Amino acid sequence: MNISRTDIDALNAEVTIQIDRSDFETQVNSILQDYKKNVNLPGFRKGHVPMGMIKKRYEMAVIAEEVNKLLRDKLDSYLKEEKIDLLGYPLPKESETPMDWTANSMDFAFELGLAPKFEVKLDSLKKVTQYEIEPDTKMINEQVDYIRKQYGKLISQKYPEKGFEITAQFRNELAELEKISMITFENLKSKKVIEDLKTQTIGAVVSYPVKGLFSDEDQAKRLLGLDDQKWDLLKKEDLTLEVKEINKRELAALDQTLFDKLYEPGTVTSEAELKTKIKEGLKKQFEPQTEQKLLNDITEYLVDKTKFDLPKTFLQKWIQSNAKEEMNDEQAKEEYQRSEKGIRYQLIESQLVKENKLDMTFDELKAFTGNLVRNQMLQYGQQPDEQQMEGIISNVLSNQEETRRISEQLMSNKILTFFKEKAPLKVKKVGFDVFVKEAYGKA
């Protein structure tokens, strides 16, 4: 058995494997002898079927199977020994003549798509902005107000006033609306309706035209639980509401009792320290958005600035041969065009991982999985011990799909940390609104 390689160009090569009959004949004969011992054919006792008949019926299929095994083993060994950096997997080259499985020598050719050589220049990332969202005073104060409302008291009232919470049953037959929700006068636009509501008490049933009723339509749809279609129906109708509760919310005092409910007792002792904690929490809350934006921008920039060619024709063939459903040449070309950026970034990332020794270890994967599991369980008030954690982690990582997803997440974190530490990124601290406007072009 011989193997040889022919380089077509820098990105394409061909490997030819020559298999002689002596490479597989002994194994084929052994398999056929087993068939002879065990096969059942009408008219013959088990073990007494003539070898000629066995060969006629089974020999070509057995040869094909054994040759394919030899090809796979030889090709895999050759690629590992030669350390050939491939894109995709070798594709069998179509032959113009049918294979003669009785020949003394057979040649099999495979097309290879070779990974390109290139250099990743981190200096090019100096134009990429790393955003850090700094919560402003308004946002922090709004969070303080929200906390005080959340931990405050509800005091029942006879008639509603500004700032009071009105819990009502909302109804409309055409829009199939039957929902209990809470509103304040701030949710309403119609001054006439507000003045009328001031005279209504618990148990009152009133109806108002929906047109011009609410100050914010999107907010109204959320309050009433309506989709766009039902909202369009409701806009031309009257909305009936039955007052169920009228409450004044007394804000919780900013004292040690509240601080100890929010954080570990004694760690926050003043309003200033509370605001510092809130600011830290908001910054952490915004981190996933800024980090995803940063990774997206770095990906786009590196793909754009790192120039190299790809074995386009080979990759289109590879996509076509690996498609779950039959795919013609034009469909393969379109799929390649959709995938090209992803292929380029995978190559760039792979090179950075290799050059900077960023490969993940199994211990890192276990620790990362443990943190994910622990954080998720803490949200439900559960604190598993170490033995329980070991069992849960083992169970999670026994699922191949889940392991792949978590591995990708860990690698994404590692590569992002690498970029933050090594790339000359342009750090910019902004408020949340400015971030949304600059990062996504939204006001």
C-alpha positions in Angstrom: 0.0 0.0 0.0 1.5 3.3 -1.1 0.4 6.9 -0.5 1.5 10.1 -2.3 0.6 13.7 -2.3 0.4 16.2 -5.1 0.1 19.9 -4.3 -2.1 21.7 -6.8 -1.7 25.1 -5.3 -1.2 26.7 -1.8 -4.7 25.8 -0.8 -5.5 22.6 -2.7 -3.8 19.2 -2.8 -4.6 15.6 -3.9 -3.6 12.4 -2.0 -3.5 9.1 -3.9 -3.6 5.8 -2.1 -2.7 2.6 -3.9 -4.0 -0.6 -2.4 -2.8 -4.0 -3.5 -4.8 -7.1 -3.3 -2.3 -8.5 -0.8 -3.3 -5.7 1.6 -6.8 -7.1 2.1 -6.9 -10.6 0.6 -6.1 -12.5 3.9 -8.8 -10.6 5.8 -11.4 -11.0 3.1 -10.8 -14.8 2.9 -11.1 -15.0 6.7 -14.4 -13.2 6.6 -15.7 -15.4 3.8 -14.7 -18.5 5.7 -16.8 -17.2 8.7 -19.7 -16.6 6.3 -19.3 -20.2 5.0 -19.6 -21.6 8.6 -22.6 -19.5 9.5 -24.7 -18.6 6.5 -28.0 -20.2 5.8 -29.0 -20.7 2.2 -31.9 -22.7 0.9 -30.9 -26.2 -0.3 -27.7 -26.4 1.8 -27.0 -27.4 5.4 -25.4 -24.8 7.6 -21.6 -24.8 7.0 -21.9 -26.7 3.7 -22.5 -23.9 1.2 -19.8 -24.1 -1.5 -17.1 -21.4 -1.3 -17.7 -20.5 -4.9 -21.3 -19.6 -4.1 -20.2 -17.7 -1.0 -17.7 -15.7 -3.1 -20.2 -15.0 -5.9 -22.8 -13.7 -3.4 -20.6 -11.8 -0.8 -17.0 -11.3 -2.0 -17.3 -7.9 -3.8 -19.2 -6.4 -0.8 -16.6 -7.7 1.7 -13.7 -6.4 -0.5 -15.4 -3.0 -0.7 -15.9 -2.8 3.0 -12.3 -3.9 3.8 -10.8 -1.5 1.3 -12.8 1.4 2.7 -11.5 0.5 6.2 -7.9 0.4 4.9 -8.4 3.8 3.2 -9.8 5.5 6.3 -7.0 4.1 8.5 -4.2 4.9 6.1 -5.6 8.4 5.3 -6.1 9.3 9.0 -2.6 8.1 9.9 -1.0 9.9 6.9 -2.7 13.2 7.8 -1.6 13.0 11.5 2.0 12.0 10.6 2.4 14.8 8.0 0.6 17.3 10.3 -1.5 18.6 7.4 -3.7 21.5 8.5 -7.0 20.8 6.7 -10.3 22.6 6.1 -13.1 20.2 6.2 -12.3 16.5 5.6 -10.8 14.9 2.4 -13.3 14.3 -0.3 -13.1 11.2 -2.5 -12.3 12.2 -6.1 -14.7 10.9 -8.6 -13.3 8.5 -11.1 -14.3 8.4 -14.8 -14.3 4.6 -14.8 -16.1 2.2 -12.4 -14.0 0.6 -9.7 -12.8 -2.9 -10.6 -12.8 -4.7 -7.2 -11.2 -7.8 -8.8 -8.0 -5.9 -9.9 -4.6 -6.7 -8.3 -4.1 -3.0 -7.6 -6.5 -0.1 -7.1 -5.9 3.7 -6.9 -8.0 6.0 -4.8 -7.7 9.8 -5.0 -8.8 12.4 -2.4 -9.1 16.1 -2.6 -7.7 18.2 0.3 -8.6 21.7 1.2 -5.6 23.2 3.0 -5.8 25.9 5.7 -4.2 29.2 4.6 -1.2 30.7 6.2 -1.7 34.2 7.6 -0.8 36.6 10.5 -3.2 38.0 13.0 -2.3 41.6 13.8 -3.8 42.7 17.1 -2.6 46.2 16.5 -5.4 46.6 14.0 -7.8 46.4 17.0 -6.8 49.9 18.2 -9.8 51.3 16.4 -12.2 49.0 18.2 -14.1 50.6 21.1 -14.4 48.7 24.4 -17.5 50.3 26.1 -17.9 50.4 29.8 -21.3 51.5 30.9 -21.3 53.9 33.9 -24.8 54.1 35.5 -25.6 57.8 35.9 -27.2 59.5 39.0 -30.7 59.4 37.5 -30.5 55.6 36.9 -29.2 55.0 40.4 -31.9 57.1 42.0 -34.5 55.3 40.0 -33.2 52.0 41.3 -33.3 53.4 44.9 -37.0 54.5 44.3 -37.8 51.1 42.9 -36.3 49.3 46.0 -38.2 51.6 48.3 -41.5 50.9 46.5 -40.7 47.2 46.5 -40.1 47.0 50.2 -42.7 49.7 51.1 -46.2 49.3 52.5 -49.5 49.5 50.6 -52.2 51.6 52.4 -55.7 51.2 51.1 -57.4 54.4 50.0 -61.0 55.4 49.3 -60.4 57.5 46.1 -57.4 57.5 43.8 -55.0 60.4 43.6 -51.7 61.1 41.7 -49.2 58.4 42.5 -51.8 55.9 43.9 -52.0 52.4 42.5 -55.3 51.4 41.0 -55.8 47.7 40.5 -58.7 47.1 38.1 -60.4 44.4 36.1 -60.1 45.4 32.4 -62.7 44.1 29.9 -63.6 44.3 26.2 -65.5 41.6 24.4 -64.3 42.4 20.8 -60.6 42.2 21.9 -61.3 39.2 24.1 -59.9 41.2 27.0 -60.4 40.0 30.6 -57.4 41.0 32.7 -56.6 42.3 36.1 -53.8 44.9 36.0 -52.4 47.8 38.0 -52.2 51.4 36.6 -51.5 54.9 38.0 -52.5 58.3 36.6 -49.1 58.5 35.0 -50.2 55.7 32.6 -53.1 57.8 31.4 -53.2 60.7 28.9 -56.8 61.8 29.0 -57.3 64.6 31.7 -61.0 64.0 31.5 -60.6 60.4 32.4 -58.2 61.2 35.2 -60.6 63.7 36.8 -63.5 61.1 36.5 -61.4 58.4 38.1 -60.7 60.6 41.1 -64.4 60.3 42.0 -64.5 56.5 41.6 -64.1 54.1 44.6 -63.6 50.4 45.1 -66.3 48.4 43.2 -67.0 51.1 40.7 -67.4 50.0 37.0 -66.7 52.6 34.3 -66.1 52.7 30.6 -63.8 55.1 28.6 -62.9 55.4 24.9 -59.5 53.8 24.3 -58.5 56.5 21.7 -56.4 59.0 23.6 -56.7 57.2 26.9 -53.1 56.0 27.4 -49.9 58.0 27.5 -47.9 55.2 25.9 -49.5 52.7 23.6 -46.7 50.1 23.9 -46.9 50.3 27.7 -50.7 50.0 27.5 -50.4 46.8 25.4 -48.1 45.3 28.0 -50.4 46.3 30.9 -53.4 44.7 29.1 -51.5 41.7 27.7 -52.6 42.4 24.1 -50.9 41.8 20.8 -50.9 44.3 17.9 -53.9 42.8 16.3 -56.1 42.9 19.3 -54.8 46.3 20.3 -55.9 47.7 16.9 -59.4 46.3 17.6 -59.5 47.8 21.0 -58.4 51.3 19.9 -61.8 51.8 18.2 -63.7 50.6 21.3 -64.5 51.5 24.8 -62.6 49.9 27.7 -64.5 48.8 30.8 -62.7 48.7 34.1 -63.9 47.6 37.5 -61.9 49.1 40.4 -60.7 46.3 42.7 -58.2 48.1 44.9 -56.9 51.7 45.5 -53.6 51.8 47.3 -51.1 54.4 48.4 -47.6 53.0 48.5 -45.6 54.2 51.5 -41.9 54.1 50.6 -39.6 52.0 52.8 -37.2 54.1 54.9 -33.6 54.1 53.9 -32.4 52.6 57.2 -30.4 49.7 58.5 -33.4 47.4 58.4 -33.8 47.9 54.7 -30.0 47.7 54.0 -29.8 44.4 55.9 -32.7 43.0 53.8 -30.9 43.8 50.6 -27.3 42.8 51.4 -25.4 40.8 54.0 -26.1 42.4 57.3 -23.6 45.1 58.2 -22.0 45.5 54.7 -24.1 48.6 53.9 -24.7 51.2 56.6 -25.7 54.4 54.7 -27.5 55.7 51.7 -24.2 56.5 50.0 -23.0 52.9 50.4 -26.3 51.6 49.1 -25.9 53.7 46.0 -22.4 52.4 45.5 -23.7 48.9 45.8 -26.5 49.6 43.3 -24.0 51.2 40.9 -21.7 48.1 41.1 -24.7 45.8 40.5 -25.9 47.8 37.5 -22.4 47.8 36.0 -22.3 44.0 36.3 -25.8 43.8 34.9 -24.6 45.7 31.8 -21.4 43.7 31.3 -23.0 40.9 29.1 -24.2 43.6 26.6 -20.9 45.4 26.4 -18.9 42.2 26.2 -21.1 40.8 23.4 -20.8 44.0 21.5 -17.1 44.0 22.0 -16.7 40.4 20.8 -19.0 41.1 17.7 -16.9 44.2 16.8 -13.6 42.4 17.2 -14.9 39.5 15.1 -16.0 41.8 12.3 -12.8 43.8 12.4 -10.4 40.9 12.4 -12.3 39.2 9.6 -12.2 42.4 7.6 -8.5 43.2 8.2 -7.0 39.7 8.2 -6.5 38.9 4.6 -6.1 35.4 3.2 -7.6 33.2 0.5 -9.7 30.1 1.0 -10.1 27.0 -1.1 -13.5 28.2 -2.2 -14.3 25.5 -4.8 -13.3 22.7 -2.4 -15.3 24.2 0.5 -18.4 24.4 -1.7 -18.0 20.8 -2.6 -17.5 19.9 1.1 -20.6 21.8 2.1 -22.5 20.0 -0.6 -21.3 16.6 0.4 -22.1 17.1 4.1 -25.6 18.7 3.6 -28.4 16.8 5.4 -30.5 17.2 2.3 -29.5 17.1 -1.3 -28.0 20.3 -2.4 -27.2 21.5 -6.0 -24.1 23.5 -7.0 -25.9 26.9 -6.8 -27.3 26.1 -3.3 -23.8 25.1 -2.1 -22.4 28.3 -3.5 -25.0 30.4 -1.6 -24.4 28.4 1.6 -20.7 29.0 1.3 -21.3 32.7 0.9 -23.4 32.7 4.1 -20.8 30.7 6.0 -17.6 32.4 4.7 -17.3 35.0 7.5 -17.8 32.3 10.1 -15.1 30.1 8.5 -12.7 33.0 8.4 -13.2 33.8 12.1 -12.9 30.2 13.1 -9.5 30.1 11.4 -8.4 33.3 13.1 -9.6 32.2 16.5 -8.0 28.8 16.1 -4.7 30.4 15.3 -4.9 32.8 18.2 -5.7 29.8 20.6 -2.8 27.8 19.2 -0.2 30.6 19.3 -1.2 31.9 22.7 -1.9 28.5 24.4 -5.5 29.3 25.1 -6.8 25.7 24.8 -9.2 24.8 27.6 -8.5 22.0 30.0 -11.1 19.6 31.4 -10.6 21.1 34.9 -11.4 24.6 33.5 -14.5 23.2 31.8 -15.6 21.5 35.1 -15.0 24.7 37.1 -16.9 26.8 34.5 -19.8 24.4 34.4 -19.9 24.4 38.2 -20.2 28.2 38.3 -23.0 28.2 35.8 -24.9 25.6 37.7 -24.3 27.2 41.1 -25.4 30.7 39.9 -28.5 29.2 38.4 -29.4 27.3 41.6 -28.8 30.3 43.7 -31.5 32.1 41.8 -33.9 29.6 43.2 -32.5 29.8 46.7 -30.7 26.5 46.5 -27.1 26.0 47.8 -25.9 22.5 46.9 -22.9 21.0 48.8 -19.7 19.9 47.0 -20.8 16.3 46.6 -24.1 17.3 45.1 -22.3 19.7 42.8 -20.0 16.9 41.5 -23.0 14.8 40.6 -24.8 17.7 38.9 -21.6 18.7 36.9 -21.0 15.1 35.9 -24.6 14.7 34.7 -24.4 18.0 32.7 -21.2 17.1 31.0 -22.5 13.6 30.1 -24.8 15.4 27.6 -22.7 16.0 24.4 -24.8 18.8 23.1 -24.7 20.6 26.5 -20.9 20.0 26.8 -20.4 21.5 23.3 -22.5 24.6 24.2 -20.7 25.2 27.5 -17.3 24.6 25.8 -18.1 27.3 23.2 -19.2 29.7 26.0 -16.0 29.0 27.9 -13.8 29.5 24.9 -15.6 32.7 24.0 -14.9 34.0 27.5 -11.2 33.0 27.3 -10.7 34.6 23.9 -12.5 37.8 25.0 -10.3 38.0 28.1 -7.3 37.6 25.8 -8.4 40.5 23.6 -9.0 42.7 26.7 -5.5 42.0 28.0 -3.5 42.0 24.8 -5.2 44.1 22.2 -4.8 47.9 22.2 -8.6 48.5 22.5 -10.0 52.0 22.9 -11.8 52.1 26.3 -14.8 54.4 26.5 -16.9 55.0 29.5 -20.5 56.1 28.7 -24.0 56.1 30.1 -26.4 53.4 29.1 -28.4 55.7 26.7 -25.2 56.8 25.0 -24.1 53.2 24.7 -27.4 52.2 23.0 -27.2 55.1 20.7 -23.5 54.6 19.7 -23.5 50.9 19.7 -26.7 50.2 18.0 -27.7 53.6 16.4 -30.8 53.8 18.5 -31.9 56.9 20.5 
